[in-house]
Amino acid sequence: MIDKLIKKIEELLNSEISSYKMAKDSGVPYSLISDYRNGKRKIENITLQVANKLIKYTEELKMRNYGCC
């Protein structure tokens, strides 16, 4: 299960969404997103709080893209 969550976060970080927009919409500081994207921090060491925010953000994006709810 953790591997699936890490994969979702990796997909988000590798997406075309700008770090600024991701930070603004998810509530995760820009500097953290930038560090994960640039390899300065390992995703495997992500805090639960940050992981939770990014997973919630991926779910919001999914709902927007598929017109759900």
C-alpha positions as CSV (number, residue, x, y, z in Angstrom):
1,M,0.0,0.0,0.0
2,I,2.8,2.4,0.8
3,D,4.4,1.7,-2.5
4,K,1.2,2.7,-4.3
5,L,1.1,6.0,-2.4
6,I,4.7,6.7,-3.1
7,K,4.1,5.9,-6.8
8,K,1.1,8.4,-6.9
9,I,3.3,11.1,-5.3
10,E,6.1,10.4,-7.8
11,E,3.6,10.7,-10.7
12,L,2.4,14.0,-9.3
13,L,5.9,15.4,-8.8
14,N,6.8,14.3,-12.4
15,S,3.7,15.9,-13.9
16,E,3.5,19.1,-15.9
17,I,1.9,20.9,-13.0
18,S,4.2,23.8,-11.9
19,S,5.7,23.6,-8.4
20,Y,4.1,27.0,-7.6
21,K,0.6,25.7,-8.5
22,M,1.1,22.4,-6.7
23,A,2.3,24.3,-3.5
24,K,-0.5,26.8,-3.7
25,D,-3.3,24.2,-4.2
26,S,-2.0,21.5,-1.9
27,G,-0.7,23.5,1.0
28,V,2.8,22.0,0.8
29,P,5.6,24.6,0.9
30,Y,7.1,25.4,-2.5
31,S,10.6,24.7,-1.2
32,L,9.6,21.1,-0.2
33,I,8.1,20.4,-3.6
34,S,11.1,21.8,-5.3
35,D,13.4,19.7,-3.1
36,Y,11.5,16.5,-3.9
37,R,11.5,17.3,-7.7
38,N,15.2,18.1,-7.7
39,G,16.2,15.1,-5.7
40,K,17.5,17.0,-2.7
41,R,15.0,15.0,-0.6
42,K,14.0,11.4,-1.1
43,I,10.3,10.7,-1.5
44,E,10.8,7.6,0.7
45,N,11.6,10.0,3.6
46,I,8.5,12.2,3.2
47,T,6.5,13.0,6.3
48,L,3.1,11.6,6.8
49,Q,1.6,15.2,6.9
50,V,3.2,16.1,3.5
51,A,2.3,12.8,1.9
52,N,-1.3,13.2,3.1
53,K,-1.6,16.7,1.5
54,L,-0.1,15.5,-1.8
55,I,-2.4,12.4,-1.9
56,K,-5.5,14.6,-1.2
57,Y,-4.3,16.9,-4.0
58,T,-4.0,14.0,-6.5
59,E,-7.5,13.0,-5.6
60,E,-8.8,16.5,-6.1
61,L,-7.1,16.6,-9.5
62,K,-8.6,13.3,-10.5
63,M,-12.1,14.5,-9.6
64,R,-11.6,17.7,-11.6
65,N,-10.3,15.9,-14.6
66,Y,-13.0,13.3,-14.7
67,G,-15.9,15.6,-13.8
68,C,-16.7,13.6,-10.8
69,C,-19.0,14.8,-8.0
